[in-house]
Amino acid sequence: MLRQICNIAKGYGLPELKLSVTPNNIASVRTIQKNGGVYSYSFNFESEEADVYVIKLGKE
């Protein structure tokens, strides 16, 4: 599903996607990484930690 979203976003000309995920959600982190996601930074929201990953989409 993430791969399809990346293809759609690329089709709209977006240069990248930023995805946030809780660090303990290992399945989602692996899915993001498998689709080219690279860790960017962490933040806290309502006492919950989240990591942000960036997927570069490149040009069509």
Predicted model as a PDB file, atoms N, CA, C, CB and O in Angstrom, pLDDT in the B-factor column:
MODEL        1                                                                  
ATOM      1  N   MET A   1       0.820  -1.179   0.000  1.00 94.00           N  
ATOM      2  CA  MET A   1       0.000   0.000   0.000  1.00 94.00           C  
ATOM      3  C   MET A   1       0.879   1.264   0.000  1.00 94.00           C  
ATOM      4  CB  MET A   1      -0.941  -0.014   1.208  1.00 94.00           C  
ATOM      5  O   MET A   1       0.587   2.227  -0.709  1.00 94.00           O  
ATOM      6  N   LEU A   2       1.955   1.252   0.799  1.00 96.00           N  
ATOM      7  CA  LEU A   2       2.838   2.419   0.838  1.00 96.00           C  
ATOM      8  C   LEU A   2       3.479   2.653  -0.524  1.00 96.00           C  
ATOM      9  CB  LEU A   2       3.924   2.240   1.913  1.00 96.00           C  
ATOM     10  O   LEU A   2       3.626   3.798  -0.953  1.00 96.00           O  
ATOM     11  N   ARG A   3       3.859   1.586  -1.199  1.00 95.00           N  
ATOM     12  CA  ARG A   3       4.455   1.723  -2.533  1.00 95.00           C  
ATOM     13  C   ARG A   3       3.481   2.412  -3.490  1.00 95.00           C  
ATOM     14  CB  ARG A   3       4.862   0.339  -3.090  1.00 95.00           C  
ATOM     15  O   ARG A   3       3.880   3.259  -4.289  1.00 95.00           O  
ATOM     16  N   GLN A   4       2.203   2.043  -3.403  1.00 96.00           N  
ATOM     17  CA  GLN A   4       1.191   2.668  -4.259  1.00 96.00           C  
ATOM     18  C   GLN A   4       1.028   4.148  -3.930  1.00 96.00           C  
ATOM     19  CB  GLN A   4      -0.154   1.946  -4.111  1.00 96.00           C  
ATOM     20  O   GLN A   4       0.890   4.978  -4.828  1.00 96.00           O  
ATOM     21  N   ILE A   5       1.044   4.475  -2.643  1.00 96.00           N  
ATOM     22  CA  ILE A   5       0.952   5.887  -2.241  1.00 96.00           C  
ATOM     23  C   ILE A   5       2.145   6.669  -2.770  1.00 96.00           C  
ATOM     24  CB  ILE A   5       0.873   6.016  -0.702  1.00 96.00           C  
ATOM     25  O   ILE A   5       1.997   7.798  -3.237  1.00 96.00           O  
ATOM     26  N   CYS A   6       3.333   6.065  -2.697  1.00 96.00           N  
ATOM     27  CA  CYS A   6       4.530   6.731  -3.232  1.00 96.00           C  
ATOM     28  C   CYS A   6       4.381   6.979  -4.728  1.00 96.00           C  
ATOM     29  CB  CYS A   6       5.793   5.885  -2.958  1.00 96.00           C  
ATOM     30  O   CYS A   6       4.733   8.055  -5.212  1.00 96.00           O  
ATOM     31  N   ASN A   7       3.870   6.007  -5.460  1.00 95.00           N  
ATOM     32  CA  ASN A   7       3.682   6.178  -6.907  1.00 95.00           C  
ATOM     33  C   ASN A   7       2.665   7.275  -7.216  1.00 95.00           C  
ATOM     34  CB  ASN A   7       3.229   4.858  -7.543  1.00 95.00           C  
ATOM     35  O   ASN A   7       2.861   8.063  -8.141  1.00 95.00           O  
ATOM     36  N   ILE A   8       1.595   7.325  -6.452  1.00 96.00           N  
ATOM     37  CA  ILE A   8       0.583   8.371  -6.655  1.00 96.00           C  
ATOM     38  C   ILE A   8       1.171   9.745  -6.348  1.00 96.00           C  
ATOM     39  CB  ILE A   8      -0.659   8.110  -5.768  1.00 96.00           C  
ATOM     40  O   ILE A   8       0.986  10.690  -7.116  1.00 96.00           O  
ATOM     41  N   ALA A   9       1.879   9.855  -5.225  1.00 96.00           N  
ATOM     42  CA  ALA A   9       2.487  11.134  -4.844  1.00 96.00           C  
ATOM     43  C   ALA A   9       3.499  11.582  -5.890  1.00 96.00           C  
ATOM     44  CB  ALA A   9       3.164  11.024  -3.466  1.00 96.00           C  
ATOM     45  O   ALA A   9       3.568  12.764  -6.229  1.00 96.00           O  
ATOM     46  N   LYS A  10       4.279  10.641  -6.398  1.00 95.00           N  
ATOM     47  CA  LYS A  10       5.258  10.954  -7.447  1.00 95.00           C  
ATOM     48  C   LYS A  10       4.546  11.456  -8.699  1.00 95.00           C  
ATOM     49  CB  LYS A  10       6.120   9.710  -7.782  1.00 95.00           C  
ATOM     50  O   LYS A  10       5.012  12.385  -9.358  1.00 95.00           O  
ATOM     51  N   GLY A  11       3.415  10.835  -9.018  1.00 95.00           N  
ATOM     52  CA  GLY A  11       2.631  11.257 -10.176  1.00 95.00           C  
ATOM     53  C   GLY A  11       2.117  12.684 -10.057  1.00 95.00           C  
ATOM     54  O   GLY A  11       1.915  13.366 -11.062  1.00 95.00           O  
ATOM     55  N   TYR A  12       1.906  13.133  -8.819  1.00 95.00           N  
ATOM     56  CA  TYR A  12       1.480  14.506  -8.577  1.00 95.00           C  
ATOM     57  C   TYR A  12       2.661  15.470  -8.491  1.00 95.00           C  
ATOM     58  CB  TYR A  12       0.667  14.578  -7.303  1.00 95.00           C  
ATOM     59  O   TYR A  12       2.476  16.668  -8.276  1.00 95.00           O  
ATOM     60  N   GLY A  13       3.864  14.949  -8.658  1.00 95.00           N  
ATOM     61  CA  GLY A  13       5.049  15.794  -8.667  1.00 95.00           C  
ATOM     62  C   GLY A  13       5.641  16.098  -7.300  1.00 95.00           C  
ATOM     63  O   GLY A  13       6.491  16.981  -7.180  1.00 95.00           O  
ATOM     64  N   LEU A  14       5.209  15.384  -6.267  1.00 96.00           N  
ATOM     65  CA  LEU A  14       5.780  15.621  -4.945  1.00 96.00           C  
ATOM     66  C   LEU A  14       7.214  15.101  -4.903  1.00 96.00           C  
ATOM     67  CB  LEU A  14       4.923  14.947  -3.846  1.00 96.00           C  
ATOM     68  O   LEU A  14       7.479  14.003  -5.394  1.00 96.00           O  
ATOM     69  N   PRO A  15       8.144  15.864  -4.329  1.00 96.00           N  
ATOM     70  CA  PRO A  15       9.533  15.425  -4.299  1.00 96.00           C  
ATOM     71  C   PRO A  15       9.820  14.397  -3.204  1.00 96.00           C  
ATOM     72  CB  PRO A  15      10.430  16.612  -4.115  1.00 96.00           C  
ATOM     73  O   PRO A  15      10.776  13.629  -3.307  1.00 96.00           O  
ATOM     74  N   GLU A  16       8.990  14.383  -2.153  1.00 97.00           N  
ATOM     75  CA  GLU A  16       9.235  13.474  -1.044  1.00 97.00           C  
ATOM     76  C   GLU A  16       7.985  13.312  -0.195  1.00 97.00           C  
ATOM     77  CB  GLU A  16      10.396  13.974  -0.186  1.00 97.00           C  
ATOM     78  O   GLU A  16       7.048  14.107  -0.276  1.00 97.00           O  
ATOM     79  N   LEU A  17       7.991  12.265   0.619  1.00 97.00           N  
ATOM     80  CA  LEU A  17       6.955  12.056   1.614  1.00 97.00           C  
ATOM     81  C   LEU A  17       7.617  12.038   2.977  1.00 97.00           C  
ATOM     82  CB  LEU A  17       6.163  10.741   1.350  1.00 97.00           C  
ATOM     83  O   LEU A  17       8.717  11.507   3.127  1.00 97.00           O  
ATOM     84  N   LYS A  18       6.958  12.611   3.969  1.00 98.00           N  
ATOM     85  CA  LYS A  18       7.413  12.529   5.352  1.00 98.00           C  
ATOM     86  C   LYS A  18       6.371  11.742   6.115  1.00 98.00           C  
ATOM     87  CB  LYS A  18       7.636  13.950   5.983  1.00 98.00           C  
ATOM     88  O   LYS A  18       5.186  12.074   6.105  1.00 98.00           O  
ATOM     89  N   LEU A  19       6.833  10.688   6.781  1.00 97.00           N  
ATOM     90  CA  LEU A  19       5.944   9.804   7.517  1.00 97.00           C  
ATOM     91  C   LEU A  19       6.372   9.753   8.970  1.00 97.00           C  
ATOM     92  CB  LEU A  19       5.933   8.393   6.902  1.00 97.00           C  
ATOM     93  O   LEU A  19       7.560   9.614   9.263  1.00 97.00           O  
ATOM     94  N   SER A  20       5.421   9.862   9.881  1.00 97.00           N  
ATOM     95  CA  SER A  20       5.750   9.725  11.293  1.00 97.00           C  
ATOM     96  C   SER A  20       5.233   8.389  11.804  1.00 97.00           C  
ATOM     97  CB  SER A  20       5.158  10.892  12.117  1.00 97.00           C  
ATOM     98  O   SER A  20       4.188   7.900  11.376  1.00 97.00           O  
ATOM     99  N   VAL A  21       5.992   7.813  12.729  1.00 97.00           N  
ATOM    100  CA  VAL A  21       5.671   6.498  13.273  1.00 97.00           C  
ATOM    101  C   VAL A  21       6.245   6.412  14.684  1.00 97.00           C  
ATOM    102  CB  VAL A  21       6.233   5.352  12.364  1.00 97.00           C  
ATOM    103  O   VAL A  21       7.294   6.989  14.973  1.00 97.00           O  
ATOM    104  N   THR A  22       5.551   5.690  15.560  1.00 95.00           N  
ATOM    105  CA  THR A  22       6.116   5.468  16.881  1.00 95.00           C  
ATOM    106  C   THR A  22       7.253   4.462  16.757  1.00 95.00           C  
ATOM    107  CB  THR A  22       5.032   4.970  17.882  1.00 95.00           C  
ATOM    108  O   THR A  22       7.148   3.501  15.996  1.00 95.00           O  
ATOM    109  N   PRO A  23       8.333   4.671  17.493  1.00 94.00           N  
ATOM    110  CA  PRO A  23       9.505   3.804  17.348  1.00 94.00           C  
ATOM    111  C   PRO A  23       9.226   2.332  17.651  1.00 94.00           C  
ATOM    112  CB  PRO A  23      10.601   4.290  18.248  1.00 94.00           C  
ATOM    113  O   PRO A  23       9.910   1.454  17.126  1.00 94.00           O  
ATOM    114  N   ASN A  24       8.236   2.056  18.487  1.00 95.00           N  
ATOM    115  CA  ASN A  24       7.955   0.661  18.839  1.00 95.00           C  
ATOM    116  C   ASN A  24       7.065  -0.044  17.820  1.00 95.00           C  
ATOM    117  CB  ASN A  24       7.302   0.599  20.199  1.00 95.00           C  
ATOM    118  O   ASN A  24       6.753  -1.222  17.994  1.00 95.00           O  
ATOM    119  N   ASN A  25       6.651   0.643  16.768  1.00 97.00           N  
ATOM    120  CA  ASN A  25       5.854   0.032  15.704  1.00 97.00           C  
ATOM    121  C   ASN A  25       6.811  -0.526  14.645  1.00 97.00           C  
ATOM    122  CB  ASN A  25       4.854   1.072  15.071  1.00 97.00           C  
ATOM    123  O   ASN A  25       6.962   0.031  13.558  1.00 97.00           O  
ATOM    124  N   ILE A  26       7.438  -1.626  14.995  1.00 97.00           N  
ATOM    125  CA  ILE A  26       8.515  -2.191  14.179  1.00 97.00           C  
ATOM    126  C   ILE A  26       8.053  -2.546  12.764  1.00 97.00           C  
ATOM    127  CB  ILE A  26       9.080  -3.427  14.857  1.00 97.00           C  
ATOM    128  O   ILE A  26       8.784  -2.318  11.801  1.00 97.00           O  
ATOM    129  N   ALA A  27       6.865  -3.095  12.634  1.00 97.00           N  
ATOM    130  CA  ALA A  27       6.370  -3.478  11.304  1.00 97.00           C  
ATOM    131  C   ALA A  27       6.257  -2.263  10.384  1.00 97.00           C  
ATOM    132  CB  ALA A  27       5.004  -4.174  11.421  1.00 97.00           C  
ATOM    133  O   ALA A  27       6.639  -2.329   9.216  1.00 97.00           O  
ATOM    134  N   SER A  28       5.738  -1.163  10.906  1.00 97.00           N  
ATOM    135  CA  SER A  28       5.610   0.053  10.089  1.00 97.00           C  
ATOM    136  C   SER A  28       6.969   0.651   9.769  1.00 97.00           C  
ATOM    137  CB  SER A  28       4.745   1.090  10.805  1.00 97.00           C  
ATOM    138  O   SER A  28       7.202   1.103   8.648  1.00 97.00           O  
ATOM    139  N   VAL A  29       7.871   0.657  10.750  1.00 98.00           N  
ATOM    140  CA  VAL A  29       9.222   1.181  10.508  1.00 98.00           C  
ATOM    141  C   VAL A  29       9.885   0.376   9.390  1.00 98.00           C  
ATOM    142  CB  VAL A  29      10.084   1.126  11.811  1.00 98.00           C  
ATOM    143  O   VAL A  29      10.494   0.958   8.492  1.00 98.00           O  
ATOM    144  N   ARG A  30       9.776  -0.936   9.433  1.00 98.00           N  
ATOM    145  CA  ARG A  30      10.385  -1.782   8.384  1.00 98.00           C  
ATOM    146  C   ARG A  30       9.747  -1.533   7.019  1.00 98.00           C  
ATOM    147  CB  ARG A  30      10.250  -3.271   8.753  1.00 98.00           C  
ATOM    148  O   ARG A  30      10.440  -1.511   6.002  1.00 98.00           O  
ATOM    149  N   THR A  31       8.440  -1.349   6.999  1.00 97.00           N  
ATOM    150  CA  THR A  31       7.751  -1.066   5.733  1.00 97.00           C  
ATOM    151  C   THR A  31       8.242   0.254   5.155  1.00 97.00           C  
ATOM    152  CB  THR A  31       6.215  -1.026   5.938  1.00 97.00           C  
ATOM    153  O   THR A  31       8.517   0.351   3.959  1.00 97.00           O  
ATOM    154  N   ILE A  32       8.350   1.261   6.001  1.00 98.00           N  
ATOM    155  CA  ILE A  32       8.833   2.575   5.546  1.00 98.00           C  
ATOM    156  C   ILE A  32      10.262   2.452   5.026  1.00 98.00           C  
ATOM    157  CB  ILE A  32       8.765   3.620   6.697  1.00 98.00           C  
ATOM    158  O   ILE A  32      10.577   2.974   3.957  1.00 98.00           O  
ATOM    159  N   GLN A  33      11.122   1.773   5.765  1.00 98.00           N  
ATOM    160  CA  GLN A  33      12.517   1.613   5.345  1.00 98.00           C  
ATOM    161  C   GLN A  33      12.615   0.810   4.045  1.00 98.00           C  
ATOM    162  CB  GLN A  33      13.330   0.923   6.452  1.00 98.00           C  
ATOM    163  O   GLN A  33      13.429   1.134   3.180  1.00 98.00           O  
ATOM    164  N   LYS A  34      11.804  -0.220   3.905  1.00 97.00           N  
ATOM    165  CA  LYS A  34      11.819  -1.046   2.691  1.00 97.00           C  
ATOM    166  C   LYS A  34      11.438  -0.225   1.458  1.00 97.00           C  
ATOM    167  CB  LYS A  34      10.861  -2.239   2.844  1.00 97.00           C  
ATOM    168  O   LYS A  34      11.836  -0.551   0.340  1.00 97.00           O  
ATOM    169  N   ASN A  35      10.662   0.843   1.672  1.00 96.00           N  
ATOM    170  CA  ASN A  35      10.245   1.709   0.566  1.00 96.00           C  
ATOM    171  C   ASN A  35      11.126   2.947   0.438  1.00 96.00           C  
ATOM    172  CB  ASN A  35       8.799   2.129   0.754  1.00 96.00           C  
ATOM    173  O   ASN A  35      10.730   3.936  -0.179  1.00 96.00           O  
ATOM    174  N   GLY A  36      12.314   2.891   1.017  1.00 96.00           N  
ATOM    175  CA  GLY A  36      13.286   3.969   0.847  1.00 96.00           C  
ATOM    176  C   GLY A  36      13.276   5.015   1.943  1.00 96.00           C  
ATOM    177  O   GLY A  36      13.962   6.030   1.825  1.00 96.00           O  
ATOM    178  N   GLY A  37      12.526   4.799   2.994  1.00 97.00           N  
ATOM    179  CA  GLY A  37      12.460   5.772   4.080  1.00 97.00           C  
ATOM    180  C   GLY A  37      13.751   5.841   4.869  1.00 97.00           C  
ATOM    181  O   GLY A  37      14.349   4.820   5.208  1.00 97.00           O  
ATOM    182  N   VAL A  38      14.172   7.064   5.154  1.00 98.00           N  
ATOM    183  CA  VAL A  38      15.387   7.319   5.918  1.00 98.00           C  
ATOM    184  C   VAL A  38      15.007   8.151   7.139  1.00 98.00           C  
ATOM    185  CB  VAL A  38      16.473   8.048   5.046  1.00 98.00           C  
ATOM    186  O   VAL A  38      14.303   9.154   7.022  1.00 98.00           O  
ATOM    187  N   TYR A  39      15.479   7.727   8.309  1.00 98.00           N  
ATOM    188  CA  TYR A  39      15.182   8.452   9.534  1.00 98.00           C  
ATOM    189  C   TYR A  39      15.631   9.900   9.399  1.00 98.00           C  
ATOM    190  CB  TYR A  39      15.862   7.784  10.743  1.00 98.00           C  
ATOM    191  O   TYR A  39      16.723  10.175   8.901  1.00 98.00           O  
ATOM    192  N   SER A  40      14.773  10.839   9.849  1.00 98.00           N  
ATOM    193  CA  SER A  40      15.096  12.258   9.776  1.00 98.00           C  
ATOM    194  C   SER A  40      15.206  12.882  11.167  1.00 98.00           C  
ATOM    195  CB  SER A  40      14.044  12.993   8.956  1.00 98.00           C  
ATOM    196  O   SER A  40      16.223  13.501  11.482  1.00 98.00           O  
ATOM    197  N   TYR A  41      14.181  12.731  12.000  1.00 98.00           N  
ATOM    198  CA  TYR A  41      14.211  13.310  13.343  1.00 98.00           C  
ATOM    199  C   TYR A  41      13.090  12.711  14.191  1.00 98.00           C  
ATOM    200  CB  TYR A  41      14.078  14.856  13.278  1.00 98.00           C  
ATOM    201  O   TYR A  41      12.215  12.011  13.682  1.00 98.00           O  
ATOM    202  N   SER A  42      13.133  12.995  15.480  1.00 97.00           N  
ATOM    203  CA  SER A  42      12.098  12.552  16.421  1.00 97.00           C  
ATOM    204  C   SER A  42      11.413  13.772  17.024  1.00 97.00           C  
ATOM    205  CB  SER A  42      12.704  11.653  17.540  1.00 97.00           C  
ATOM    206  O   SER A  42      11.979  14.864  17.060  1.00 97.00           O  
ATOM    207  N   PHE A  43      10.194  13.568  17.494  1.00 97.00           N  
ATOM    208  CA  PHE A  43       9.473  14.639  18.185  1.00 97.00           C  
ATOM    209  C   PHE A  43       8.514  14.019  19.192  1.00 97.00           C  
ATOM    210  CB  PHE A  43       8.704  15.545  17.174  1.00 97.00           C  
ATOM    211  O   PHE A  43       8.226  12.824  19.134  1.00 97.00           O  
ATOM    212  N   ASN A  44       8.028  14.835  20.109  1.00 96.00           N  
ATOM    213  CA  ASN A  44       7.046  14.399  21.099  1.00 96.00           C  
ATOM    214  C   ASN A  44       5.742  15.124  20.848  1.00 96.00           C  
ATOM    215  CB  ASN A  44       7.548  14.657  22.544  1.00 96.00           C  
ATOM    216  O   ASN A  44       5.723  16.326  20.584  1.00 96.00           O  
ATOM    217  N   PHE A  45       4.646  14.377  20.934  1.00 89.00           N  
ATOM    218  CA  PHE A  45       3.308  14.945  20.788  1.00 89.00           C  
ATOM    219  C   PHE A  45       2.424  14.287  21.831  1.00 89.00           C  
ATOM    220  CB  PHE A  45       2.736  14.735  19.335  1.00 89.00           C  
ATOM    221  O   PHE A  45       2.274  13.065  21.838  1.00 89.00           O  
ATOM    222  N   GLU A  46       1.849  15.071  22.696  1.00 91.00           N  
ATOM    223  CA  GLU A  46       0.995  14.558  23.764  1.00 91.00           C  
ATOM    224  C   GLU A  46       1.683  13.430  24.529  1.00 91.00           C  
ATOM    225  CB  GLU A  46      -0.336  14.068  23.189  1.00 91.00           C  
ATOM    226  O   GLU A  46       1.098  12.373  24.765  1.00 91.00           O  
ATOM    227  N   SER A  47       2.924  13.674  24.908  1.00 92.00           N  
ATOM    228  CA  SER A  47       3.747  12.746  25.697  1.00 92.00           C  
ATOM    229  C   SER A  47       4.096  11.446  24.970  1.00 92.00           C  
ATOM    230  CB  SER A  47       3.035  12.413  26.974  1.00 92.00           C  
ATOM    231  O   SER A  47       4.540  10.489  25.604  1.00 92.00           O  
ATOM    232  N   GLU A  48       3.905  11.398  23.674  1.00 92.00           N  
ATOM    233  CA  GLU A  48       4.276  10.230  22.875  1.00 92.00           C  
ATOM    234  C   GLU A  48       5.433  10.611  21.951  1.00 92.00           C  
ATOM    235  CB  GLU A  48       3.056   9.698  22.050  1.00 92.00           C  
ATOM    236  O   GLU A  48       5.417  11.670  21.324  1.00 92.00           O  
ATOM    237  N   GLU A  49       6.432   9.736  21.878  1.00 96.00           N  
ATOM    238  CA  GLU A  49       7.550   9.968  20.971  1.00 96.00           C  
ATOM    239  C   GLU A  49       7.209   9.410  19.597  1.00 96.00           C  
ATOM    240  CB  GLU A  49       8.849   9.327  21.516  1.00 96.00           C  
ATOM    241  O   GLU A  49       6.585   8.356  19.480  1.00 96.00           O  
ATOM    242  N   ALA A  50       7.622  10.119  18.575  1.00 97.00           N  
ATOM    243  CA  ALA A  50       7.429   9.661  17.199  1.00 97.00           C  
ATOM    244  C   ALA A  50       8.689   9.973  16.396  1.00 97.00           C  
ATOM    245  CB  ALA A  50       6.174  10.333  16.550  1.00 97.00           C  
ATOM    246  O   ALA A  50       9.376  10.961  16.653  1.00 97.00           O  
ATOM    247  N   ASP A  51       8.975   9.127  15.437  1.00 98.00           N  
ATOM    248  CA  ASP A  51      10.100   9.330  14.524  1.00 98.00           C  
ATOM    249  C   ASP A  51       9.552   9.702  13.157  1.00 98.00           C  
ATOM    250  CB  ASP A  51      10.999   8.058  14.437  1.00 98.00           C  
ATOM    251  O   ASP A  51       8.503   9.214  12.737  1.00 98.00           O  
ATOM    252  N   VAL A  52      10.273  10.567  12.475  1.00 98.00           N  
ATOM    253  CA  VAL A  52       9.885  10.977  11.129  1.00 98.00           C  
ATOM    254  C   VAL A  52      10.887  10.381  10.142  1.00 98.00           C  
ATOM    255  CB  VAL A  52       9.826  12.541  11.003  1.00 98.00           C  
ATOM    256  O   VAL A  52      12.101  10.492  10.310  1.00 98.00           O  
ATOM    257  N   TYR A  53      10.337   9.750   9.115  1.00 98.00           N  
ATOM    258  CA  TYR A  53      11.144   9.187   8.026  1.00 98.00           C  
ATOM    259  C   TYR A  53      10.792   9.918   6.740  1.00 98.00           C  
ATOM    260  CB  TYR A  53      10.906   7.644   7.875  1.00 98.00           C  
ATOM    261  O   TYR A  53       9.645  10.316   6.535  1.00 98.00           O  
ATOM    262  N   VAL A  54      11.780  10.091   5.879  1.00 98.00           N  
ATOM    263  CA  VAL A  54      11.585  10.765   4.597  1.00 98.00           C  
ATOM    264  C   VAL A  54      11.821   9.765   3.480  1.00 98.00           C  
ATOM    265  CB  VAL A  54      12.532  11.992   4.451  1.00 98.00           C  
ATOM    266  O   VAL A  54      12.817   9.042   3.474  1.00 98.00           O  
ATOM    267  N   ILE A  55      10.889   9.735   2.536  1.00 98.00           N  
ATOM    268  CA  ILE A  55      11.051   8.923   1.333  1.00 98.00           C  
ATOM    269  C   ILE A  55      11.191   9.892   0.169  1.00 98.00           C  
ATOM    270  CB  ILE A  55       9.837   7.926   1.121  1.00 98.00           C  
ATOM    271  O   ILE A  55      10.257  10.622  -0.162  1.00 98.00           O  
ATOM    272  N   LYS A  56      12.361   9.890  -0.444  1.00 97.00           N  
ATOM    273  CA  LYS A  56      12.600  10.729  -1.627  1.00 97.00           C  
ATOM    274  C   LYS A  56      11.943  10.055  -2.827  1.00 97.00           C  
ATOM    275  CB  LYS A  56      14.142  10.950  -1.877  1.00 97.00           C  
ATOM    276  O   LYS A  56      12.149   8.866  -3.071  1.00 97.00           O  
ATOM    277  N   LEU A  57      11.162  10.813  -3.563  1.00 96.00           N  
ATOM    278  CA  LEU A  57      10.422  10.243  -4.687  1.00 96.00           C  
ATOM    279  C   LEU A  57      11.117  10.448  -6.018  1.00 96.00           C  
ATOM    280  CB  LEU A  57       9.050  10.838  -4.749  1.00 96.00           C  
ATOM    281  O   LEU A  57      10.869   9.701  -6.964  1.00 96.00           O  
ATOM    282  N   GLY A  58      11.976  11.437  -6.106  1.00 82.00           N  
ATOM    283  CA  GLY A  58      12.680  11.689  -7.358  1.00 82.00           C  
ATOM    284  C   GLY A  58      11.760  12.185  -8.443  1.00 82.00           C  
ATOM    285  O   GLY A  58      10.613  12.552  -8.190  1.00 82.00           O  
ATOM    286  N   LYS A  59      12.272  12.190  -9.641  1.00 65.00           N  
ATOM    287  CA  LYS A  59      11.495  12.672 -10.786  1.00 65.00           C  
ATOM    288  C   LYS A  59      10.937  11.500 -11.557  1.00 65.00           C  
ATOM    289  CB  LYS A  59      12.354  13.557 -11.707  1.00 65.00           C  
ATOM    290  O   LYS A  59      11.478  10.395 -11.517  1.00 65.00           O  
ATOM    291  N   GLU A  60       9.834  11.757 -12.268  1.00 51.00           N  
ATOM    292  CA  GLU A  60       9.208  10.706 -13.092  1.00 51.00           C  
ATOM    293  C   GLU A  60      10.039  10.389 -14.294  1.00 51.00           C  
ATOM    294  CB  GLU A  60       7.819  11.118 -13.534  1.00 51.00           C  
ATOM    295  O   GLU A  60       9.665   9.532 -15.094  1.00 51.00           O  
TER     296      GLU A  60                                                      
ENDMDL                                                                          
END                                                                             
